[in-house]
Amino acid sequence: MNKITQVEAVQAELVKIIGTEAAKKVANLKGKELEEIYNLVFQQASYYDVLPKEITAKDVIQEIYFMVHNELFRTFEPEEADDFLIQRLGILAELLGIEWEELEE
């Protein structure tokens, strides 16, 4: 199976909305530039009242289930799959009020 990176996956989805050139630029943003773009998009979504609803524990569990059930994990590099799960489990723990400590390697 062909493995793709997180950047490639994001870029593939962005192309559907903003075109190839812009998608490539946005998918590769890091640090302060990424933060600025995120804030601008958040402001725009707020203005047009299309902000996503607040995430629930059920949403997190459904996302994990969807990724595993549809075998999307197999498209991730091992480190990206680990990062995804750790991030989602951290969100889930926070939503459930459980103290979470990331595992150190």
DRENRO-476804 format. One record per atom (N, C-alpha, C, O): residue in three letters; chain; z, y, x. Coordinates in Angstrom, 3 decimals. Layout:
[rec 'ALA','A',[Z,Y,X]]
...
END
This chain:
[rec 'MET','A',[0.000,-1.175,0.839]]
[rec 'MET','A',[0.000,0.000,0.000]]
[rec 'MET','A',[0.000,1.249,0.891]]
[rec 'MET','A',[0.682,1.284,1.915]]
[rec 'ASN','A',[-0.742,2.235,0.510]]
[rec 'ASN','A',[-0.867,3.470,1.267]]
[rec 'ASN','A',[0.368,4.344,1.053]]
[rec 'ASN','A',[0.691,4.690,-0.084]]
[rec 'LYS','A',[1.054,4.699,2.125]]
[rec 'LYS','A',[2.247,5.527,2.039]]
[rec 'LYS','A',[1.858,6.993,2.189]]
[rec 'LYS','A',[1.013,7.346,3.012]]
[rec 'ILE','A',[2.490,7.840,1.378]]
[rec 'ILE','A',[2.263,9.276,1.476]]
[rec 'ILE','A',[3.595,9.959,1.735]]
[rec 'ILE','A',[4.656,9.418,1.425]]
[rec 'THR','A',[3.526,11.147,2.303]]
[rec 'THR','A',[4.742,11.894,2.588]]
[rec 'THR','A',[5.128,12.726,1.373]]
[rec 'THR','A',[4.346,12.887,0.436]]
[rec 'GLN','A',[6.338,13.247,1.407]]
[rec 'GLN','A',[6.818,14.126,0.343]]
[rec 'GLN','A',[5.891,15.329,0.198]]
[rec 'GLN','A',[5.549,15.717,-0.919]]
[rec 'VAL','A',[5.483,15.920,1.317]]
[rec 'VAL','A',[4.594,17.082,1.291]]
[rec 'VAL','A',[3.271,16.733,0.619]]
[rec 'VAL','A',[2.757,17.510,-0.185]]
[rec 'GLU','A',[2.723,15.572,0.943]]
[rec 'GLU','A',[1.449,15.154,0.348]]
[rec 'GLU','A',[1.597,14.926,-1.150]]
[rec 'GLU','A',[0.696,15.266,-1.917]]
[rec 'ALA','A',[2.724,14.354,-1.578]]
[rec 'ALA','A',[2.954,14.118,-3.004]]
[rec 'ALA','A',[3.067,15.438,-3.755]]
[rec 'ALA','A',[2.486,15.593,-4.829]]
[rec 'VAL','A',[3.813,16.390,-3.197]]
[rec 'VAL','A',[3.953,17.702,-3.827]]
[rec 'VAL','A',[2.603,18.405,-3.883]]
[rec 'VAL','A',[2.235,18.983,-4.906]]
[rec 'GLN','A',[1.878,18.349,-2.787]]
[rec 'GLN','A',[0.569,19.000,-2.723]]
[rec 'GLN','A',[-0.382,18.417,-3.778]]
[rec 'GLN','A',[-1.113,19.159,-4.433]]
[rec 'ALA','A',[-0.370,17.114,-3.936]]
[rec 'ALA','A',[-1.254,16.464,-4.914]]
[rec 'ALA','A',[-0.965,16.948,-6.331]]
[rec 'ALA','A',[-1.888,17.114,-7.127]]
[rec 'GLU','A',[0.297,17.174,-6.650]]
[rec 'GLU','A',[0.646,17.666,-7.983]]
[rec 'GLU','A',[0.322,19.151,-8.127]]
[rec 'GLU','A',[-0.135,19.584,-9.185]]
[rec 'LEU','A',[0.556,19.933,-7.074]]
[rec 'LEU','A',[0.278,21.367,-7.132]]
[rec 'LEU','A',[-1.213,21.656,-7.282]]
[rec 'LEU','A',[-1.587,22.631,-7.934]]
[rec 'VAL','A',[-2.060,20.834,-6.694]]
[rec 'VAL','A',[-3.506,21.031,-6.772]]
[rec 'VAL','A',[-3.962,21.083,-8.223]]
[rec 'VAL','A',[-4.892,21.816,-8.560]]
[rec 'LYS','A',[-3.312,20.312,-9.075]]
[rec 'LYS','A',[-3.673,20.265,-10.495]]
[rec 'LYS','A',[-3.420,21.594,-11.195]]
[rec 'LYS','A',[-4.004,21.879,-12.241]]
[rec 'ILE','A',[-2.533,22.411,-10.600]]
[rec 'ILE','A',[-2.125,23.653,-11.248]]
[rec 'ILE','A',[-2.672,24.893,-10.551]]
[rec 'ILE','A',[-3.155,25.811,-11.214]]
[rec 'ILE','A',[-2.601,24.930,-9.229]]
[rec 'ILE','A',[-2.921,26.173,-8.523]]
[rec 'ILE','A',[-4.078,26.064,-7.544]]
[rec 'ILE','A',[-4.349,27.023,-6.821]]
[rec 'GLY','A',[-4.753,24.961,-7.494]]
[rec 'GLY','A',[-5.898,24.826,-6.605]]
[rec 'GLY','A',[-5.524,24.324,-5.222]]
[rec 'GLY','A',[-4.360,24.362,-4.823]]
[rec 'THR','A',[-6.512,23.861,-4.512]]
[rec 'THR','A',[-6.314,23.172,-3.238]]
[rec 'THR','A',[-5.699,24.056,-2.154]]
[rec 'THR','A',[-4.710,23.672,-1.529]]
[rec 'GLU','A',[-6.268,25.213,-1.934]]
[rec 'GLU','A',[-5.802,26.091,-0.844]]
[rec 'GLU','A',[-4.357,26.537,-1.070]]
[rec 'GLU','A',[-3.530,26.440,-0.163]]
[rec 'ALA','A',[-4.052,27.020,-2.264]]
[rec 'ALA','A',[-2.689,27.470,-2.559]]
[rec 'ALA','A',[-1.712,26.306,-2.526]]
[rec 'ALA','A',[-0.587,26.459,-2.049]]
[rec 'ALA','A',[-2.122,25.149,-3.025]]
[rec 'ALA','A',[-1.253,23.972,-3.036]]
[rec 'ALA','A',[-0.870,23.575,-1.619]]
[rec 'ALA','A',[0.282,23.232,-1.355]]
[rec 'LYS','A',[-1.827,23.620,-0.717]]
[rec 'LYS','A',[-1.563,23.260,0.673]]
[rec 'LYS','A',[-0.537,24.216,1.282]]
[rec 'LYS','A',[0.379,23.784,1.982]]
[rec 'LYS','A',[-0.691,25.504,1.016]]
[rec 'LYS','A',[0.236,26.500,1.559]]
[rec 'LYS','A',[1.646,26.309,0.994]]
[rec 'LYS','A',[2.621,26.301,1.745]]
[rec 'VAL','A',[1.753,26.154,-0.324]]
[rec 'VAL','A',[3.068,26.037,-0.958]]
[rec 'VAL','A',[3.760,24.738,-0.551]]
[rec 'VAL','A',[4.962,24.733,-0.283]]
[rec 'ALA','A',[3.016,23.647,-0.503]]
[rec 'ALA','A',[3.609,22.339,-0.163]]
[rec 'ALA','A',[4.166,22.321,1.247]]
[rec 'ALA','A',[5.055,21.522,1.545]]
[rec 'ASN','A',[3.670,23.174,2.114]]
[rec 'ASN','A',[4.109,23.182,3.511]]
[rec 'ASN','A',[5.110,24.286,3.831]]
[rec 'ASN','A',[5.475,24.466,4.992]]
[rec 'LEU','A',[5.557,25.025,2.826]]
[rec 'LEU','A',[6.534,26.084,3.062]]
[rec 'LEU','A',[7.878,25.497,3.447]]
[rec 'LEU','A',[8.253,24.414,2.999]]
[rec 'LYS','A',[8.596,26.229,4.284]]
[rec 'LYS','A',[9.932,25.811,4.701]]
[rec 'LYS','A',[10.802,27.050,4.835]]
[rec 'LYS','A',[10.300,28.171,4.924]]
[rec 'GLY','A',[12.080,26.839,4.849]]
[rec 'GLY','A',[13.035,27.903,5.133]]
[rec 'GLY','A',[12.967,29.085,4.195]]
[rec 'GLY','A',[12.892,28.922,2.977]]
[rec 'LYS','A',[12.994,30.271,4.764]]
[rec 'LYS','A',[13.066,31.523,4.002]]
[rec 'LYS','A',[11.860,31.701,3.083]]
[rec 'LYS','A',[12.006,32.165,1.952]]
[rec 'GLU','A',[10.667,31.334,3.561]]
[rec 'GLU','A',[9.471,31.469,2.727]]
[rec 'GLU','A',[9.574,30.602,1.479]]
[rec 'GLU','A',[9.221,31.050,0.388]]
[rec 'LEU','A',[10.047,29.379,1.620]]
[rec 'LEU','A',[10.210,28.479,0.479]]
[rec 'LEU','A',[11.242,29.042,-0.491]]
[rec 'LEU','A',[11.055,28.996,-1.707]]
[rec 'GLU','A',[12.322,29.569,0.052]]
[rec 'GLU','A',[13.367,30.165,-0.785]]
[rec 'GLU','A',[12.816,31.350,-1.585]]
[rec 'GLU','A',[13.121,31.494,-2.769]]
[rec 'GLU','A',[12.012,32.192,-0.946]]
[rec 'GLU','A',[11.436,33.352,-1.625]]
[rec 'GLU','A',[10.483,32.934,-2.753]]
[rec 'GLU','A',[10.520,33.500,-3.846]]
[rec 'ILE','A',[9.635,31.945,-2.478]]
[rec 'ILE','A',[8.716,31.456,-3.508]]
[rec 'ILE','A',[9.498,30.860,-4.666]]
[rec 'ILE','A',[9.185,31.116,-5.829]]
[rec 'TYR','A',[10.520,30.060,-4.351]]
[rec 'TYR','A',[11.347,29.457,-5.386]]
[rec 'TYR','A',[11.966,30.534,-6.271]]
[rec 'TYR','A',[11.930,30.421,-7.497]]
[rec 'ASN','A',[12.530,31.568,-5.670]]
[rec 'ASN','A',[13.156,32.638,-6.442]]
[rec 'ASN','A',[12.145,33.366,-7.324]]
[rec 'ASN','A',[12.451,33.702,-8.468]]
[rec 'LEU','A',[10.942,33.611,-6.801]]
[rec 'LEU','A',[9.916,34.278,-7.603]]
[rec 'LEU','A',[9.480,33.422,-8.790]]
[rec 'LEU','A',[9.316,33.931,-9.899]]
[rec 'VAL','A',[9.294,32.146,-8.561]]
[rec 'VAL','A',[8.899,31.248,-9.653]]
[rec 'VAL','A',[10.029,31.148,-10.677]]
[rec 'VAL','A',[9.774,31.126,-11.881]]
[rec 'PHE','A',[11.267,31.090,-10.207]]
[rec 'PHE','A',[12.419,31.039,-11.101]]
[rec 'PHE','A',[12.461,32.291,-11.978]]
[rec 'PHE','A',[12.683,32.196,-13.185]]
[rec 'GLN','A',[12.249,33.460,-11.375]]
[rec 'GLN','A',[12.237,34.711,-12.141]]
[rec 'GLN','A',[11.126,34.712,-13.180]]
[rec 'GLN','A',[11.334,35.144,-14.314]]
[rec 'GLN','A',[9.953,34.233,-12.801]]
[rec 'GLN','A',[8.814,34.183,-13.719]]
[rec 'GLN','A',[9.108,33.234,-14.886]]
[rec 'GLN','A',[8.828,33.555,-16.041]]
[rec 'ALA','A',[9.670,32.073,-14.573]]
[rec 'ALA','A',[10.005,31.110,-15.621]]
[rec 'ALA','A',[11.068,31.670,-16.555]]
[rec 'ALA','A',[11.022,31.443,-17.764]]
[rec 'SER','A',[12.015,32.396,-15.997]]
[rec 'SER','A',[13.058,33.016,-16.806]]
[rec 'SER','A',[12.461,34.077,-17.733]]
[rec 'SER','A',[12.808,34.143,-18.912]]
[rec 'TYR','A',[11.575,34.897,-17.201]]
[rec 'TYR','A',[10.923,35.952,-17.983]]
[rec 'TYR','A',[10.172,35.363,-19.182]]
[rec 'TYR','A',[10.232,35.908,-20.285]]
[rec 'TYR','A',[9.474,34.261,-18.963]]
[rec 'TYR','A',[8.691,33.640,-20.034]]
[rec 'TYR','A',[9.492,32.592,-20.812]]
[rec 'TYR','A',[8.939,31.873,-21.644]]
[rec 'ASP','A',[10.788,32.513,-20.537]]
[rec 'ASP','A',[11.707,31.608,-21.228]]
[rec 'ASP','A',[11.244,30.157,-21.183]]
[rec 'ASP','A',[11.246,29.457,-22.196]]
[rec 'VAL','A',[10.848,29.721,-19.993]]
[rec 'VAL','A',[10.417,28.336,-19.821]]
[rec 'VAL','A',[11.225,27.628,-18.721]]
[rec 'VAL','A',[10.747,26.684,-18.091]]
[rec 'LEU','A',[12.441,28.101,-18.508]]
[rec 'LEU','A',[13.292,27.431,-17.531]]
[rec 'LEU','A',[13.622,26.032,-18.034]]
[rec 'LEU','A',[13.802,25.823,-19.234]]
[rec 'PRO','A',[13.701,25.090,-17.125]]
[rec 'PRO','A',[14.072,23.731,-17.548]]
[rec 'PRO','A',[15.496,23.721,-18.092]]
[rec 'PRO','A',[16.339,24.525,-17.695]]
[rec 'LYS','A',[15.740,22.797,-19.006]]
[rec 'LYS','A',[17.091,22.664,-19.546]]
[rec 'LYS','A',[18.035,22.206,-18.445]]
[rec 'LYS','A',[17.601,21.681,-17.419]]
[rec 'GLU','A',[19.309,22.404,-18.665]]
[rec 'GLU','A',[20.289,21.975,-17.672]]
[rec 'GLU','A',[20.240,20.455,-17.541]]
[rec 'GLU','A',[20.178,19.736,-18.538]]
[rec 'ILE','A',[20.268,19.987,-16.323]]
[rec 'ILE','A',[20.149,18.558,-16.049]]
[rec 'ILE','A',[21.414,17.821,-16.494]]
[rec 'ILE','A',[22.525,18.336,-16.365]]
[rec 'THR','A',[21.229,16.629,-17.012]]
[rec 'THR','A',[22.344,15.789,-17.442]]
[rec 'THR','A',[22.359,14.510,-16.606]]
[rec 'THR','A',[21.396,14.201,-15.904]]
[rec 'ALA','A',[23.471,13.771,-16.694]]
[rec 'ALA','A',[23.572,12.483,-15.992]]
[rec 'ALA','A',[22.470,11.550,-16.479]]
[rec 'ALA','A',[21.883,10.808,-15.691]]
[rec 'LYS','A',[22.191,11.590,-17.774]]
[rec 'LYS','A',[21.134,10.740,-18.339]]
[rec 'LYS','A',[19.785,11.074,-17.701]]
[rec 'LYS','A',[19.006,10.168,-17.402]]
[rec 'ASP','A',[19.500,12.356,-17.489]]
[rec 'ASP','A',[18.239,12.767,-16.853]]
[rec 'ASP','A',[18.114,12.173,-15.454]]
[rec 'ASP','A',[17.049,11.684,-15.077]]
[rec 'VAL','A',[19.196,12.216,-14.689]]
[rec 'VAL','A',[19.180,11.709,-13.314]]
[rec 'VAL','A',[18.948,10.199,-13.312]]
[rec 'VAL','A',[18.143,9.685,-12.535]]
[rec 'ILE','A',[19.657,9.504,-14.181]]
[rec 'ILE','A',[19.497,8.043,-14.264]]
[rec 'ILE','A',[18.082,7.689,-14.697]]
[rec 'ILE','A',[17.488,6.755,-14.157]]
[rec 'GLN','A',[17.534,8.416,-15.661]]
[rec 'GLN','A',[16.167,8.150,-16.106]]
[rec 'GLN','A',[15.157,8.406,-14.995]]
[rec 'GLN','A',[14.183,7.665,-14.863]]
[rec 'GLU','A',[15.377,9.445,-14.196]]
[rec 'GLU','A',[14.464,9.731,-13.095]]
[rec 'GLU','A',[14.489,8.609,-12.063]]
[rec 'GLU','A',[13.440,8.165,-11.596]]
[rec 'ILE','A',[15.685,8.154,-11.709]]
[rec 'ILE','A',[15.799,7.056,-10.753]]
[rec 'ILE','A',[15.130,5.810,-11.323]]
[rec 'ILE','A',[14.376,5.133,-10.623]]
[rec 'TYR','A',[15.401,5.510,-12.578]]
[rec 'TYR','A',[14.804,4.338,-13.219]]
[rec 'TYR','A',[13.278,4.436,-13.207]]
[rec 'TYR','A',[12.593,3.466,-12.883]]
[rec 'PHE','A',[12.752,5.602,-13.559]]
[rec 'PHE','A',[11.306,5.804,-13.591]]
[rec 'PHE','A',[10.686,5.571,-12.218]]
[rec 'PHE','A',[9.657,4.906,-12.096]]
[rec 'MET','A',[11.321,6.122,-11.188]]
[rec 'MET','A',[10.787,5.979,-9.831]]
[rec 'MET','A',[10.773,4.514,-9.396]]
[rec 'MET','A',[9.813,4.056,-8.777]]
[rec 'VAL','A',[11.829,3.789,-9.717]]
[rec 'VAL','A',[11.913,2.391,-9.316]]
[rec 'VAL','A',[11.012,1.522,-10.200]]
[rec 'VAL','A',[10.269,0.681,-9.694]]
[rec 'HIS','A',[11.080,1.724,-11.496]]
[rec 'HIS','A',[10.314,0.911,-12.441]]
[rec 'HIS','A',[8.808,1.055,-12.237]]
[rec 'HIS','A',[8.070,0.080,-12.376]]
[rec 'ASN','A',[8.355,2.245,-11.914]]
[rec 'ASN','A',[6.928,2.485,-11.717]]
[rec 'ASN','A',[6.500,2.322,-10.261]]
[rec 'ASN','A',[5.384,2.677,-9.883]]
[rec 'GLU','A',[7.400,1.785,-9.462]]
[rec 'GLU','A',[7.137,1.462,-8.060]]
[rec 'GLU','A',[6.682,2.666,-7.229]]
[rec 'GLU','A',[5.969,2.514,-6.237]]
[rec 'LEU','A',[7.104,3.862,-7.648]]
[rec 'LEU','A',[6.747,5.057,-6.890]]
[rec 'LEU','A',[7.483,5.108,-5.555]]
[rec 'LEU','A',[7.031,5.770,-4.621]]
[rec 'PHE','A',[8.626,4.406,-5.462]]
[rec 'PHE','A',[9.352,4.370,-4.198]]
[rec 'PHE','A',[8.493,3.797,-3.089]]
[rec 'PHE','A',[8.629,4.180,-1.927]]
[rec 'ARG','A',[7.627,2.899,-3.437]]
[rec 'ARG','A',[6.796,2.256,-2.418]]
[rec 'ARG','A',[5.809,3.223,-1.786]]
[rec 'ARG','A',[5.245,2.930,-0.732]]
[rec 'THR','A',[5.592,4.376,-2.418]]
[rec 'THR','A',[4.700,5.377,-1.829]]
[rec 'THR','A',[5.448,6.290,-0.860]]
[rec 'THR','A',[4.824,7.061,-0.130]]
[rec 'PHE','A',[6.778,6.209,-0.847]]
[rec 'PHE','A',[7.598,7.040,0.032]]
[rec 'PHE','A',[7.791,6.346,1.366]]
[rec 'PHE','A',[7.796,5.118,1.446]]
[rec 'GLU','A',[7.948,7.130,2.395]]
[rec 'GLU','A',[8.406,6.612,3.674]]
[rec 'GLU','A',[9.872,6.213,3.472]]
[rec 'GLU','A',[10.541,6.793,2.616]]
[rec 'PRO','A',[10.391,5.245,4.230]]
[rec 'PRO','A',[11.785,4.798,4.030]]
[rec 'PRO','A',[12.807,5.938,4.058]]
[rec 'PRO','A',[13.727,5.972,3.241]]
[rec 'GLU','A',[12.642,6.861,4.994]]
[rec 'GLU','A',[13.586,7.975,5.088]]
[rec 'GLU','A',[13.510,8.873,3.847]]
[rec 'GLU','A',[14.536,9.370,3.383]]
[rec 'GLU','A',[12.315,9.082,3.313]]
[rec 'GLU','A',[12.154,9.902,2.110]]
[rec 'GLU','A',[12.774,9.225,0.897]]
[rec 'GLU','A',[13.376,9.894,0.058]]
[rec 'ALA','A',[12.635,7.908,0.792]]
[rec 'ALA','A',[13.240,7.166,-0.310]]
[rec 'ALA','A',[14.766,7.272,-0.220]]
[rec 'ALA','A',[15.434,7.477,-1.234]]
[rec 'ASP','A',[15.311,7.136,0.981]]
[rec 'ASP','A',[16.752,7.274,1.179]]
[rec 'ASP','A',[17.213,8.668,0.774]]
[rec 'ASP','A',[18.201,8.815,0.055]]
[rec 'ASP','A',[16.496,9.693,1.235]]
[rec 'ASP','A',[16.850,11.072,0.904]]
[rec 'ASP','A',[16.829,11.302,-0.602]]
[rec 'ASP','A',[17.725,11.943,-1.151]]
[rec 'PHE','A',[15.798,10.773,-1.272]]
[rec 'PHE','A',[15.679,10.917,-2.719]]
[rec 'PHE','A',[16.892,10.304,-3.416]]
[rec 'PHE','A',[17.515,10.941,-4.265]]
[rec 'LEU','A',[17.223,9.061,-3.054]]
[rec 'LEU','A',[18.353,8.383,-3.701]]
[rec 'LEU','A',[19.673,9.077,-3.416]]
[rec 'LEU','A',[20.490,9.253,-4.320]]
[rec 'ILE','A',[19.888,9.470,-2.175]]
[rec 'ILE','A',[21.135,10.147,-1.813]]
[rec 'ILE','A',[21.265,11.456,-2.579]]
[rec 'ILE','A',[22.342,11.787,-3.076]]
[rec 'GLN','A',[20.164,12.201,-2.672]]
[rec 'GLN','A',[20.200,13.467,-3.408]]
[rec 'GLN','A',[20.517,13.230,-4.880]]
[rec 'GLN','A',[21.362,13.921,-5.450]]
[rec 'ARG','A',[19.847,12.263,-5.500]]
[rec 'ARG','A',[20.069,11.988,-6.927]]
[rec 'ARG','A',[21.473,11.457,-7.191]]
[rec 'ARG','A',[22.093,11.816,-8.192]]
[rec 'LEU','A',[21.984,10.599,-6.295]]
[rec 'LEU','A',[23.339,10.090,-6.464]]
[rec 'LEU','A',[24.371,11.205,-6.296]]
[rec 'LEU','A',[25.401,11.213,-6.971]]
[rec 'GLY','A',[24.090,12.142,-5.396]]
[rec 'GLY','A',[24.970,13.295,-5.241]]
[rec 'GLY','A',[25.000,14.152,-6.498]]
[rec 'GLY','A',[26.063,14.605,-6.920]]
[rec 'ILE','A',[23.834,14.372,-7.094]]
[rec 'ILE','A',[23.750,15.142,-8.347]]
[rec 'ILE','A',[24.511,14.411,-9.446]]
[rec 'ILE','A',[25.285,15.017,-10.187]]
[rec 'LEU','A',[24.287,13.107,-9.544]]
[rec 'LEU','A',[24.949,12.295,-10.563]]
[rec 'LEU','A',[26.470,12.344,-10.393]]
[rec 'LEU','A',[27.203,12.516,-11.367]]
[rec 'ALA','A',[26.932,12.195,-9.170]]
[rec 'ALA','A',[28.378,12.261,-8.899]]
[rec 'ALA','A',[28.944,13.614,-9.315]]
[rec 'ALA','A',[30.010,13.687,-9.926]]
[rec 'GLU','A',[28.225,14.686,-8.983]]
[rec 'GLU','A',[28.677,16.030,-9.345]]
[rec 'GLU','A',[28.757,16.187,-10.856]]
[rec 'GLU','A',[29.736,16.725,-11.373]]
[rec 'LEU','A',[27.733,15.720,-11.569]]
[rec 'LEU','A',[27.719,15.818,-13.022]]
[rec 'LEU','A',[28.851,15.023,-13.669]]
[rec 'LEU','A',[29.375,15.411,-14.713]]
[rec 'LEU','A',[29.223,13.909,-13.040]]
[rec 'LEU','A',[30.276,13.047,-13.579]]
[rec 'LEU','A',[31.664,13.415,-13.062]]
[rec 'LEU','A',[32.663,12.815,-13.459]]
[rec 'GLY','A',[31.715,14.409,-12.172]]
[rec 'GLY','A',[32.993,14.855,-11.635]]
[rec 'GLY','A',[33.584,13.908,-10.604]]
[rec 'GLY','A',[34.801,13.843,-10.432]]
[rec 'ILE','A',[32.723,13.183,-9.928]]
[rec 'ILE','A',[33.162,12.243,-8.901]]
[rec 'ILE','A',[32.970,12.884,-7.537]]
[rec 'ILE','A',[31.925,13.472,-7.256]]
[rec 'GLU','A',[33.991,12.764,-6.687]]
[rec 'GLU','A',[33.864,13.309,-5.337]]
[rec 'GLU','A',[32.903,12.436,-4.543]]
[rec 'GLU','A',[33.059,11.215,-4.500]]
[rec 'TRP','A',[31.920,13.050,-3.923]]
[rec 'TRP','A',[30.840,12.325,-3.244]]
[rec 'TRP','A',[30.850,12.660,-1.768]]
[rec 'TRP','A',[30.888,13.828,-1.381]]
[rec 'GLU','A',[30.817,11.639,-0.963]]
[rec 'GLU','A',[30.689,11.811,0.480]]
[rec 'GLU','A',[29.435,11.087,0.923]]
[rec 'GLU','A',[29.296,9.885,0.699]]
[rec 'GLU','A',[28.525,11.808,1.550]]
[rec 'GLU','A',[27.308,11.166,2.049]]
[rec 'GLU','A',[27.660,10.207,3.165]]
[rec 'GLU','A',[28.563,10.461,3.962]]
[rec 'LEU','A',[26.944,9.113,3.211]]
[rec 'LEU','A',[27.160,8.135,4.261]]
[rec 'LEU','A',[26.599,8.659,5.568]]
[rec 'LEU','A',[25.480,9.169,5.610]]
[rec 'GLU','A',[27.354,8.538,6.603]]
[rec 'GLU','A',[26.906,8.937,7.929]]
[rec 'GLU','A',[26.326,7.725,8.626]]
[rec 'GLU','A',[26.892,6.635,8.547]]
[rec 'GLU','A',[25.213,7.899,9.302]]
[rec 'GLU','A',[24.602,6.789,10.035]]
[rec 'GLU','A',[25.160,6.692,11.421]]
[rec 'GLU','A',[24.762,5.813,12.186]]
END
